[in-house]
Amino acid sequence: MTLEAQTIARACGKSHVHNLEPEDLVALTVEAAAMAKVPLAGTDWVPGSKSHE
């Protein structure tokens, strides 16, 4: 799991997992986006956010 997290960080252009920021995270499903309060992949829409209702 550590290697996977490091690979994800590098894919985001970060040199280390600790450099990942909330803005680097997206969800693959509407349900996951709503629970994690992160955008749905490919959009800037966060389900349940007041700015997009």
Protein Blocks (a to p, Z undefined) as FASTA:
>chain_A
ZZmmmmmmmmnopabfklpcfklpccfbfklmmmnopacehiabdghiaklZZ
